[in-house]
């Protein structure tokens, strides 16, 4: 379990706010219940290179570690 994964979950408003996460090359595509709970500054502090949001869809740009971070985040959500 990586600290970075935990920080990303927190930045997305916590596990209860996350509906779905999937890796997509260099990003984590996420769907959240309440976009207002997403803390972009916290995501950047966690190491995100960028954050793109469109309604409840939040893309966190993390680079080539997207797959391994997704695995860690899935473990946190289960």
Backbone as a chain_set.jsonl record, in Angstrom:
{"seq": "XXXXXXXXXXXXXXXXXXXXXXXXXXXXXXXXXXXXXXXXXXXXXXXXXXXXXXXXXXXXXXXXXXXXXXXXXXXXXX", "coords": {"N": [[0.852, -1.182, 0.0], [0.724, 2.086, -0.972], [1.81, 5.3, 0.223], [1.264, 7.334, -1.486], [-0.965, 6.421, -2.923], [-2.842, 6.412, -0.842], [-2.908, 9.146, -0.294], [-3.956, 10.116, -2.677], [-6.516, 8.951, -2.68], [-7.546, 10.306, -0.454], [-7.428, 12.926, -1.461], [-9.359, 12.745, -3.392], [-11.615, 12.925, -1.976], [-12.009, 10.901, -0.188], [-12.57, 7.344, 0.398], [-15.309, 6.717, 0.406], [-16.356, 8.556, -1.337], [-15.576, 7.808, -3.831], [-16.579, 6.333, -6.767], [-15.676, 4.848, -8.958], [-12.582, 3.697, -10.337], [-10.137, 3.668, -12.815], [-7.188, 2.726, -14.566], [-5.554, 4.589, -17.131], [-3.309, 4.637, -19.315], [-1.398, 7.136, -18.593], [-2.89, 8.179, -16.587], [-5.301, 8.278, -13.917], [-8.532, 7.493, -14.226], [-11.334, 8.59, -12.692], [-14.507, 8.278, -11.062], [-16.56, 10.236, -9.12], [-18.762, 10.645, -6.267], [-19.407, 13.191, -5.2], [-18.253, 15.949, -6.635], [-17.441, 18.307, -5.387], [-16.04, 17.619, -3.154], [-13.528, 16.976, -3.943], [-10.115, 17.661, -3.718], [-8.054, 19.502, -5.355], [-5.537, 20.688, -4.897], [-4.513, 19.008, -2.909], [-4.3, 16.65, -4.351], [-2.326, 17.36, -6.189], [-0.257, 17.809, -4.396], [0.105, 15.222, -3.623], [1.463, 14.218, -5.707], [0.38, 14.296, -8.251], [0.531, 15.214, -11.652], [-1.257, 16.729, -12.925], [-4.744, 17.674, -12.909], [-7.814, 16.905, -14.224], [-11.148, 17.818, -14.605], [-14.539, 16.977, -15.183], [-17.591, 17.429, -14.484], [-18.672, 14.731, -12.611], [-16.542, 13.182, -13.28], [-13.201, 12.68, -12.777], [-9.93, 13.13, -13.768], [-6.811, 12.087, -12.892], [-3.62, 12.936, -13.441], [-0.874, 10.972, -13.381], [1.356, 9.855, -14.484], [3.598, 7.184, -15.633], [3.131, 5.359, -13.582], [0.487, 4.751, -13.245], [-0.925, 2.255, -13.437], [0.098, 0.684, -11.259], [-0.533, 2.349, -9.113], [-3.296, 2.345, -9.346], [-3.846, -0.319, -8.624], [-3.088, -0.25, -5.901], [-4.921, 1.638, -4.958], [-7.325, 0.322, -5.462], [-7.078, -1.719, -3.577], [-7.333, -0.213, -1.262], [-9.967, 0.587, -1.476], [-11.441, -1.711, -1.354]], "CA": [[0.0, 0.0, 0.0], [1.603, 3.253, -1.027], [1.33, 6.55, 0.81], [0.751, 8.133, -2.596], [-2.327, 5.949, -3.18], [-3.675, 6.904, 0.256], [-3.059, 10.591, -0.465], [-4.857, 10.337, -3.819], [-7.861, 8.639, -2.201], [-7.948, 11.434, 0.395], [-7.638, 14.086, -2.332], [-10.599, 12.537, -4.14], [-12.731, 13.05, -1.049], [-12.124, 9.697, 0.629], [-13.043, 6.129, -0.269], [-16.77, 6.734, 0.246], [-16.705, 9.469, -2.43], [-15.087, 7.259, -5.096], [-17.455, 5.325, -7.361], [-14.943, 3.996, -9.887], [-11.217, 4.106, -10.693], [-9.485, 2.792, -13.786], [-5.969, 3.325, -15.12], [-5.593, 4.845, -18.569], [-1.951, 5.016, -19.725], [-0.682, 7.939, -17.589], [-3.846, 8.811, -15.684], [-6.337, 7.52, -13.226], [-9.866, 8.034, -14.495], [-12.165, 8.285, -11.536], [-15.839, 8.865, -10.973], [-16.826, 10.518, -7.706], [-20.147, 10.993, -5.914], [-19.531, 14.64, -4.999], [-17.034, 16.615, -7.124], [-17.051, 19.4, -4.487], [-15.148, 17.08, -2.124], [-12.202, 16.741, -4.531], [-9.15, 18.703, -3.353], [-7.035, 19.478, -6.407], [-4.233, 21.003, -4.305], [-4.05, 17.798, -2.217], [-3.898, 15.695, -5.386], [-1.025, 17.811, -6.704], [0.712, 17.565, -3.318], [0.326, 13.772, -3.597], [2.325, 13.877, -6.834], [-0.297, 14.373, -9.546], [1.079, 16.227, -12.562], [-2.39, 17.545, -13.333], [-6.071, 17.164, -12.568], [-8.832, 17.36, -15.17], [-12.456, 17.403, -14.114], [-15.715, 17.251, -15.993], [-18.679, 16.908, -13.668], [-18.239, 13.76, -11.603], [-15.379, 12.45, -13.799], [-11.948, 13.35, -12.424], [-8.75, 12.439, -14.27], [-5.619, 12.467, -12.137], [-2.458, 12.605, -14.27], [0.163, 10.501, -12.464], [2.507, 9.331, -15.205], [3.62, 5.757, -15.951], [2.788, 4.499, -12.443], [-0.972, 4.686, -13.124], [-1.386, 0.887, -13.18], [0.415, 0.238, -9.897], [-1.329, 3.168, -8.195], [-4.679, 1.84, -9.418], [-3.905, -1.538, -7.807], [-3.05, 0.155, -4.49], [-6.176, 2.322, -4.644], [-8.365, -0.711, -5.398], [-6.922, -2.385, -2.279], [-7.867, 0.691, -0.247], [-11.412, 0.704, -1.64], [-12.103, -3.008, -1.089]], "C": [[0.891, 1.236, 0.0], [0.95, 4.464, -0.363], [0.709, 7.422, -0.273], [-0.685, 7.731, -2.913], [-3.273, 6.47, -2.103], [-3.934, 8.403, 0.112], [-4.002, 10.915, -1.619], [-6.302, 10.046, -3.416], [-8.383, 9.792, -1.345], [-8.267, 12.664, -0.455], [-8.908, 13.984, -3.157], [-11.817, 12.558, -3.224], [-12.965, 11.827, -0.187], [-12.754, 8.548, -0.128], [-14.544, 6.161, -0.531], [-17.218, 7.626, -0.913], [-16.346, 8.898, -3.799], [-16.023, 6.146, -5.578], [-16.678, 4.342, -8.225], [-13.556, 4.578, -10.132], [-10.722, 3.131, -11.752], [-8.262, 3.488, -14.345], [-6.115, 3.506, -16.625], [-4.249, 5.461, -18.958], [-1.243, 5.81, -18.623], [-1.623, 8.587, -16.586], [-4.704, 7.795, -14.967], [-7.646, 8.209, -13.556], [-10.748, 7.62, -13.34], [-13.539, 8.908, -11.698], [-16.136, 9.019, -9.494], [-18.3, 10.866, -7.494], [-20.333, 12.507, -5.887], [-18.241, 15.34, -5.434], [-16.557, 17.745, -6.207], [-16.076, 18.922, -3.409], [-13.735, 16.839, -2.642], [-11.306, 17.941, -4.234], [-7.985, 18.638, -4.336], [-5.642, 19.766, -5.852], [-3.661, 19.779, -3.588], [-3.598, 16.752, -3.222], [-2.535, 16.076, -5.965], [0.061, 17.568, -5.667], [1.054, 16.077, -3.227], [1.182, 13.312, -4.781], [1.657, 13.9, -8.194], [0.321, 15.493, -10.376], [-0.013, 17.183, -13.025], [-3.682, 16.875, -12.927], [-7.058, 17.769, -13.559], [-10.179, 16.909, -14.642], [-13.552, 17.844, -15.062], [-16.891, 16.617, -15.255], [-18.137, 15.947, -12.629], [-17.05, 12.92, -12.067], [-14.121, 13.276, -13.522], [-10.806, 12.509, -12.979], [-7.536, 12.995, -13.537], [-4.412, 11.992, -12.942], [-1.291, 12.251, -13.345], [1.401, 9.949, -13.163], [2.442, 7.818, -15.336], [3.267, 4.827, -14.787], [1.276, 4.342, -12.257], [-1.467, 3.283, -12.779], [-1.122, 0.446, -11.745], [-0.354, 1.051, -8.865], [-2.776, 2.698, -8.183], [-4.823, 0.593, -8.548], [-3.942, -1.19, -6.32], [-4.371, 0.813, -4.079], [-7.319, 1.302, -4.557], [-8.303, -1.445, -4.068], [-7.512, -1.527, -1.161], [-9.406, 0.748, -0.294], [-12.146, -0.587, -1.295], [-12.37, -3.238, 0.389]], "O": [[1.724, 1.401, 0.891], [-0.269, 4.632, -0.381], [-0.247, 8.156, -0.022], [-1.532, 8.593, -3.146], [-4.378, 6.917, -2.408], [-5.043, 8.874, 0.363], [-4.762, 11.881, -1.548], [-7.209, 10.801, -3.766], [-9.532, 10.206, -1.494], [-9.251, 13.36, -0.205], [-9.472, 14.995, -3.574], [-12.927, 12.242, -3.654], [-13.997, 11.718, 0.474], [-13.392, 8.743, -1.163], [-15.004, 5.688, -1.571], [-18.33, 7.473, -1.418], [-16.765, 9.44, -4.822], [-16.23, 5.15, -4.886], [-16.974, 3.147, -8.233], [-13.374, 5.795, -10.136], [-10.868, 1.917, -11.606], [-8.282, 4.697, -14.577], [-6.723, 2.679, -17.306], [-4.089, 6.682, -18.927], [-0.552, 5.216, -17.795], [-1.205, 9.451, -15.814], [-4.81, 6.632, -15.356], [-7.848, 9.373, -13.208], [-10.889, 6.433, -13.048], [-13.711, 9.922, -12.375], [-15.991, 8.079, -8.712], [-18.988, 11.319, -8.409], [-21.278, 13.041, -6.467], [-17.251, 15.332, -4.701], [-15.38, 18.106, -6.247], [-15.363, 19.732, -2.817], [-12.836, 16.529, -1.859], [-11.687, 19.088, -4.468], [-7.06, 17.841, -4.18], [-4.668, 19.154, -6.288], [-2.456, 19.535, -3.651], [-2.622, 16.041, -2.981], [-1.693, 15.211, -6.201], [1.173, 17.167, -6.012], [2.151, 15.712, -2.806], [1.579, 12.148, -4.846], [2.288, 13.561, -9.195], [0.598, 16.579, -9.868], [0.266, 18.3, -13.461], [-3.722, 15.678, -12.64], [-7.13, 18.988, -13.716], [-10.343, 15.747, -14.271], [-13.503, 18.922, -15.656], [-17.15, 15.421, -15.387], [-17.249, 16.299, -11.853], [-16.595, 12.04, -11.336], [-13.996, 14.416, -13.972], [-10.718, 11.314, -12.698], [-7.268, 14.196, -13.557], [-4.204, 10.79, -13.107], [-0.78, 13.105, -12.62], [2.387, 9.613, -12.506], [1.377, 7.223, -15.175], [3.12, 3.622, -14.992], [0.832, 3.851, -11.219], [-2.336, 3.131, -11.92], [-2.008, -0.101, -11.087], [-0.784, 0.508, -7.847], [-3.41, 2.657, -7.129], [-5.804, 0.456, -7.818], [-4.728, -1.762, -5.564], [-4.875, 0.572, -2.982], [-8.179, 1.406, -3.683], [-9.339, -1.766, -3.487], [-8.117, -2.05, -0.225], [-10.057, 0.937, 0.734], [-13.336, -0.562, -0.98], [-12.916, -4.276, 0.763]]}, "num_chains": 1, "name": "protein.A"}
